[in-house]
Amino acid sequence: MTEESATGTVAILGLGYVGMPLALSAAGRGWSVLGYDSNPKRVAAIAGGSPTTEDISPDVLKGALASGNFRPTADEADLDAATTFVICVPTPLDESHLPDLTAVRAATEAVTRHLKIGDLVILESTTYPGTTEEVVMPLLEKSGLACGVDFLLAFSPERIDPGNPTYGLENTPKIVGGVTAQATKAAAAFYEAFVGSVVKVRSPKEAEMAKLLENTFRHVNIALVNELAICCEEMGIDIWEVVDAAATKPFGFLPFYPGPGTGGHCIPLDPAYLSWKVRQFGHPVRFVELAEEVNLRMPKYVVDRLAAALSDRAAKALNGANILVLGVAYKANVGDTRESPAIEVMKLLRRKGSRVSYHDSHVPRFNFEGGMIESVPLNEDTLRRADAVVILTAHAGVDYEAVLEAAPLVFDTRNATRGIEAANLVRL
């Protein structure tokens, strides 16, 4: 087996927010890239030049397809041509809030059926420490090949931040940890072809843990400022001004901001993976679990604050009120609704008897409680018909001054109205 698997065809398994940027970056640097996804509709859309994620430029996708360097497929048999396999599938939580590695296992089993001597396999899906060696490696060895002897295996955590205009795949350092030193070297060689910096660590466990630390750090600090936001409201203190003032310190402080909860494919999920794994060793991660408790209660806190504002400002109850939600994506300027706290807020409002509608230019429609609902136009008539507008995602391009002029009451959970003062404005 050669020391570096830096030639041949690369198979990217999973063409979502992680797999697509990786596939197009590799194809752009001349690699022959096979994009495999088990969803035929997604593959058909991508093959037709239509990106299925917002961060992918249609021109870049069409260019990769035209070059012949990138070919999407839903046919597992095509994996026979690959010498490097990169697994980029989702790792959600199940109904019991426990790690769900169903997609990882399915993708690994697909690789196993096409694994050959000399191949390199890399797992990028975020997961708990030990997954690469305890779950992926035994499945791959069912092929009859031995890890470290016949094939190489490594873990390299994805660091994709949807909607980030500054940092993307190519200028964000890539962590790599192989089962063997040879695997680390081979995986690093693969990424060095299109990523500016590669950081090598001792083993997959260090790489897996590094990813969980990154997002748990954010999870804990968001929970801290969320709890302080609740305290500050009770004391008549502006939490937004407090954070801005503290952020002027040039050392020892990083600003985090409160909100209606956490969302996306990382922060609400990764700490649960860490907590689950550490509990197996009899050590509850108290900071992590407390942070989860704080962040999970934020949607209810938002609804309670909105109810109080409606009662105080308009002598109305949530029951029967028309509530317009601005923004249902989990973060600004993306169309991703995964784990979005806005959806939980909308569910709670419905249970209180509110008539809930939403506007989000990035999410024209989505499945809500078993049915498709569509974004309503953001105009004066829509705003005036609402008893209250609640800003849950601070998308750019929204005229928040116009919203305040037309709406009878605005509850801003994201400080989207920074610098504006109005009698009908309430901030988290």
VONUVO-963651 format. One record per residue (C-alpha): residue in one letter; residue number from 1; x, y, z. Coordinates in steps of 0.05 Angstrom, whole numbers, plus 5000, padded with zeros to 4 digits. Example, Ala and Ser with C-alpha at 12.3 -4.5 7.8 and 13.67 -1.06 7.14 Angstrom:
// residues 2
 aa   i   c1   c2   c3
  A   1 5246 4910 5156
  S   2 5273 4979 5143
//
This chain:
// residues 428
 aa   i   c1   c2   c3
  M   1 5000 5000 5000
  T   2 5026 5069 4982
  E   3 5037 5120 5038
  E   4 4992 5172 5007
  S   5 4925 5163 4973
  A   6 4930 5229 4937
  T   7 4912 5202 4868
  G   8 4852 5167 4838
  T   9 4778 5179 4847
  V  10 4749 5209 4911
  A  11 4680 5188 4933
  I  12 4643 5237 4977
  L  13 4585 5202 5012
  G  14 4531 5252 5030
  L  15 4518 5314 4987
  G  16 4493 5362 5040
  Y  17 4522 5423 5074
  V  18 4587 5386 5088
  G  19 4595 5340 5028
  M  20 4580 5390 4972
  P  21 4633 5443 4990
  L  22 4684 5386 4998
  A  23 4666 5355 4932
  L  24 4669 5420 4893
  S  25 4734 5442 4925
  A  26 4767 5376 4909
  A  27 4740 5377 4838
  G  28 4763 5449 4829
  R  29 4834 5426 4844
  G  30 4832 5373 4790
  W  31 4810 5312 4830
  S  32 4762 5263 4800
  V  33 4704 5267 4848
  L  34 4645 5220 4854
  G  35 4589 5250 4896
  Y  36 4546 5194 4924
  D  37 4479 5206 4959
  S  38 4424 5156 4973
  N  39 4370 5209 4956
  P  40 4358 5204 4881
  K  41 4319 5270 4879
  R  42 4378 5307 4910
  V  43 4426 5275 4861
  A  44 4381 5292 4802
  A  45 4377 5365 4824
  I  46 4453 5370 4832
  A  47 4465 5335 4766
  G  48 4420 5386 4733
  G  49 4461 5443 4760
  S  50 4414 5463 4817
  P  51 4449 5468 4885
  T  52 4411 5439 4943
  T  53 4447 5483 4994
  E  54 4452 5559 4994
  D  55 4527 5563 5002
  I  56 4539 5531 4934
  S  57 4542 5577 4874
  P  58 4504 5550 4814
  D  59 4561 5574 4769
  V  60 4612 5535 4809
  L  61 4569 5473 4808
  K  62 4557 5478 4734
  G  63 4631 5489 4722
  A  64 4649 5427 4761
  L  65 4598 5386 4724
  A  66 4622 5413 4656
  S  67 4694 5398 4673
  G  68 4679 5325 4683
  N  69 4715 5326 4750
  F  70 4650 5320 4790
  R  71 4597 5268 4779
  P  72 4538 5260 4826
  T  73 4506 5191 4831
  A  74 4456 5151 4871
  D  75 4483 5085 4844
  E  76 4525 5051 4897
  A  77 4560 5009 4844
  D  78 4596 5072 4821
  L  79 4636 5070 4886
  D  80 4678 5014 4856
  A  81 4720 5068 4821
  A  82 4740 5104 4885
  T  83 4807 5099 4921
  T  84 4790 5151 4974
  F  85 4723 5153 5011
  V  86 4700 5211 5053
  I  87 4637 5201 5095
  C  88 4598 5266 5105
  V  89 4529 5243 5129
  P  90 4485 5272 5184
  T  91 4491 5250 5257
  P  92 4426 5272 5290
  L  93 4397 5253 5358
  D  94 4342 5201 5362
  E  95 4275 5210 5398
  S  96 4308 5194 5464
  H  97 4360 5249 5453
  L  98 4415 5198 5443
  P  99 4467 5194 5386
  D 100 4438 5166 5322
  L 101 4492 5137 5277
  T 102 4444 5104 5228
  A 103 4470 5144 5169
  V 104 4543 5134 5188
  R 105 4533 5059 5193
  A 106 4496 5057 5126
  A 107 4550 5098 5091
  T 108 4605 5056 5121
  E 109 4571 4992 5100
  A 110 4567 5020 5029
  V 111 4642 5034 5030
  T 112 4655 4964 5059
  R 113 4622 4932 4998
  H 114 4671 4969 4952
  L 115 4734 4973 4995
  K 116 4799 4951 4962
  I 117 4871 4943 4984
  G 118 4905 5011 4987
  D 119 4842 5052 4997
  L 120 4836 5111 5046
  V 121 4771 5122 5086
  I 122 4758 5188 5123
  L 123 4699 5201 5169
  E 124 4678 5275 5173
  S 125 4611 5268 5207
  T 126 4610 5298 5277
  T 127 4606 5245 5330
  Y 128 4630 5222 5398
  P 129 4703 5202 5412
  G 130 4714 5129 5393
  T 131 4665 5125 5334
  T 132 4719 5118 5281
  E 133 4754 5060 5316
  E 134 4696 5028 5352
  V 135 4640 5034 5299
  V 136 4669 5050 5231
  M 137 4732 5006 5233
  P 138 4697 4941 5252
  L 139 4646 4951 5196
  L 140 4701 4964 5145
  E 141 4739 4902 5168
  K 142 4679 4859 5151
  S 143 4706 4866 5080
  G 144 4761 4818 5101
  L 145 4813 4874 5097
  A 146 4853 4896 5158
  C 147 4856 4969 5180
  G 148 4927 4996 5178
  V 149 4950 4937 5136
  D 150 4904 4935 5076
  F 151 4869 5002 5081
  L 152 4877 5068 5118
  L 153 4826 5102 5163
  A 154 4823 5172 5193
  F 155 4776 5223 5223
  S 156 4774 5296 5202
  P 157 4717 5337 5232
  E 158 4677 5383 5186
  R 159 4681 5457 5203
  I 160 4629 5484 5154
  D 161 4593 5547 5178
  P 162 4534 5560 5130
  G 163 4528 5632 5110
  N 164 4597 5653 5134
  P 165 4624 5702 5082
  T 166 4695 5700 5110
  Y 167 4713 5629 5127
  G 168 4699 5570 5083
  L 169 4729 5501 5072
  E 170 4793 5524 5038
  N 171 4815 5576 5090
  T 172 4793 5540 5153
  P 173 4847 5494 5183
  K 174 4830 5420 5177
  I 175 4842 5374 5236
  V 176 4864 5303 5218
  G 177 4875 5242 5262
  G 178 4889 5174 5233
  V 179 4885 5105 5264
  T 180 4958 5099 5244
  A 181 5012 5150 5229
  Q 182 5008 5128 5157
  A 183 4933 5142 5155
  T 184 4944 5211 5185
  K 185 4996 5226 5132
  A 186 4952 5201 5075
  A 187 4890 5240 5099
  A 188 4932 5303 5108
  A 189 4959 5296 5038
  F 190 4888 5291 5011
  Y 191 4865 5355 5045
  E 192 4929 5394 5032
  A 193 4912 5394 4959
  F 194 4856 5444 4970
  V 195 4857 5466 5044
  G 196 4906 5520 5066
  S 197 4925 5489 5132
  V 198 4922 5418 5160
  V 199 4930 5404 5235
  K 200 4952 5333 5252
  V 201 4933 5302 5319
  R 202 4952 5236 5351
  S 203 4891 5194 5336
  P 204 4818 5197 5313
  K 205 4796 5206 5385
  E 206 4833 5272 5393
  A 207 4803 5297 5327
  E 208 4733 5275 5348
  M 209 4740 5308 5416
  A 210 4767 5373 5386
  K 211 4703 5381 5345
  L 212 4660 5370 5406
  L 213 4701 5419 5447
  E 214 4693 5474 5394
  N 215 4617 5470 5395
  T 216 4610 5455 5469
  F 217 4650 5519 5482
  R 218 4598 5558 5443
  H 219 4540 5520 5474
  V 220 4562 5535 5545
  N 221 4576 5608 5532
  I 222 4510 5619 5496
  A 223 4475 5588 5556
  L 224 4513 5634 5603
  V 225 4491 5697 5567
  N 226 4420 5670 5559
  E 227 4415 5660 5634
  L 228 4444 5730 5645
  A 229 4393 5758 5596
  I 230 4337 5731 5640
  C 231 4369 5760 5702
  C 232 4382 5827 5669
  E 233 4310 5834 5646
  E 234 4287 5824 5717
  M 235 4337 5877 5741
  G 236 4320 5927 5686
  I 237 4389 5920 5654
  D 238 4401 5920 5578
  I 239 4438 5854 5565
  W 240 4457 5876 5495
  E 241 4492 5938 5521
  V 242 4526 5896 5575
  V 243 4556 5848 5524
  D 244 4578 5905 5478
  A 245 4612 5940 5536
  A 246 4647 5876 5559
  A 247 4670 5862 5488
  T 248 4712 5926 5489
  K 249 4762 5888 5533
  P 250 4819 5869 5485
  F 251 4838 5805 5522
  G 252 4805 5749 5562
  F 253 4735 5758 5534
  L 254 4695 5734 5474
  P 255 4625 5763 5461
  F 256 4566 5715 5458
  Y 257 4495 5739 5450
  P 258 4428 5716 5477
  G 259 4372 5690 5433
  P 260 4310 5646 5430
  G 261 4353 5582 5434
  T 262 4405 5546 5394
  G 263 4397 5512 5326
  G 264 4433 5483 5267
  H 265 4471 5419 5256
  C 266 4523 5428 5311
  I 267 4509 5467 5375
  P 268 4443 5433 5396
  L 269 4471 5364 5379
  D 270 4545 5358 5392
  P 271 4544 5371 5468
  A 272 4493 5314 5474
  Y 273 4542 5267 5438
  L 274 4597 5288 5488
  S 275 4552 5281 5549
  W 276 4528 5212 5527
  K 277 4598 5186 5516
  V 278 4628 5215 5581
  R 279 4570 5186 5622
  Q 280 4594 5117 5602
  F 281 4656 5130 5644
  G 282 4614 5153 5703
  H 283 4630 5226 5697
  P 284 4570 5271 5682
  V 285 4591 5335 5646
  R 286 4553 5383 5691
  F 287 4569 5447 5654
  V 288 4546 5416 5588
  E 289 4482 5389 5616
  L 290 4465 5453 5653
  A 291 4478 5492 5589
  E 292 4431 5447 5551
  E 293 4377 5457 5603
  V 294 4384 5533 5598
  N 295 4384 5536 5522
  L 296 4326 5488 5516
  R 297 4282 5532 5560
  M 298 4293 5595 5519
  P 299 4235 5583 5469
  K 300 4187 5579 5528
  Y 301 4218 5641 5559
  V 302 4208 5679 5493
  V 303 4135 5659 5490
  D 304 4125 5679 5563
  R 305 4158 5747 5550
  L 306 4115 5757 5488
  A 307 4052 5740 5527
  A 308 4071 5791 5581
  A 309 4086 5844 5529
  L 310 4019 5833 5494
  S 311 3982 5837 5560
  D 312 4019 5899 5583
  R 313 4021 5938 5518
  A 314 3955 5917 5484
  A 315 3914 5883 5539
  K 316 3911 5820 5496
  A 317 3924 5747 5508
  L 318 3963 5699 5464
  N 319 3899 5658 5456
  G 320 3868 5684 5391
  A 321 3925 5733 5377
  N 322 3955 5740 5307
  I 323 4030 5730 5314
  L 324 4078 5742 5256
  V 325 4145 5709 5263
  L 326 4204 5742 5227
  G 327 4255 5688 5209
  V 328 4250 5613 5219
  A 329 4321 5593 5198
  Y 330 4367 5575 5255
  K 331 4415 5632 5239
  A 332 4417 5696 5199
  N 333 4422 5696 5123
  V 334 4414 5621 5111
  G 335 4355 5577 5095
  D 336 4371 5521 5143
  T 337 4316 5505 5193
  R 338 4349 5445 5226
  E 339 4337 5447 5301
  S 340 4315 5520 5294
  P 341 4289 5549 5359
  A 342 4240 5590 5318
  I 343 4201 5527 5302
  E 344 4195 5509 5375
  V 345 4170 5580 5390
  M 346 4118 5573 5336
  K 347 4095 5506 5364
  L 348 4088 5536 5434
  L 349 4049 5595 5406
  R 350 4001 5549 5370
  R 351 3989 5511 5434
  K 352 3972 5576 5468
  G 353 3919 5588 5416
  S 354 3955 5639 5373
  R 355 3946 5643 5298
  V 356 4018 5639 5274
  S 357 4046 5661 5207
  Y 358 4118 5674 5186
  H 359 4161 5712 5137
  D 360 4230 5687 5116
  S 361 4259 5704 5048
  H 362 4308 5646 5057
  V 363 4255 5595 5074
  P 364 4196 5603 5025
  R 365 4161 5541 5054
  F 366 4174 5485 5103
  N 367 4139 5426 5137
  F 368 4109 5449 5203
  E 369 4072 5400 5248
  G 370 4054 5354 5191
  G 371 4036 5405 5138
  M 372 4070 5453 5090
  I 373 4065 5527 5108
  E 374 4090 5584 5065
  S 375 4123 5650 5080
  V 376 4076 5709 5077
  P 377 4095 5775 5043
  L 378 4127 5826 5089
  N 379 4086 5888 5074
  E 380 4047 5941 5112
  D 381 3982 5903 5109
  T 382 4013 5839 5137
  L 383 4047 5878 5193
  R 384 3984 5917 5213
  R 385 3942 5854 5216
  A 386 3990 5823 5266
  D 387 3978 5835 5340
  A 388 4052 5824 5351
  V 389 4114 5811 5309
  V 390 4169 5769 5340
  I 391 4239 5772 5309
  L 392 4270 5703 5316
  T 393 4323 5706 5261
  A 394 4358 5772 5243
  H 395 4364 5765 5168
  A 396 4397 5821 5131
  G 397 4354 5858 5080
  V 398 4294 5867 5126
  D 399 4274 5939 5137
  Y 400 4265 5935 5213
  E 401 4247 6009 5218
  A 402 4189 5997 5171
  V 403 4169 5937 5213
  L 404 4167 5981 5275
  E 405 4127 6035 5239
  A 406 4072 5988 5217
  A 407 4068 5934 5271
  P 408 4031 5949 5336
  L 409 4082 5910 5377
  V 410 4151 5882 5361
  F 411 4189 5833 5405
  D 412 4262 5829 5383
  T 413 4300 5768 5408
  R 414 4362 5780 5365
  N 415 4376 5855 5373
  A 416 4360 5864 5299
  T 417 4334 5933 5317
  R 418 4400 5955 5348
  G 419 4403 6031 5352
  I 420 4328 6040 5344
  E 421 4282 6064 5400
  A 422 4207 6058 5395
  A 423 4148 6055 5443
  N 424 4123 5990 5411
  L 425 4191 5955 5415
  V 426 4210 5903 5467
  R 427 4278 5868 5467
  L 428 4299 5802 5497
//
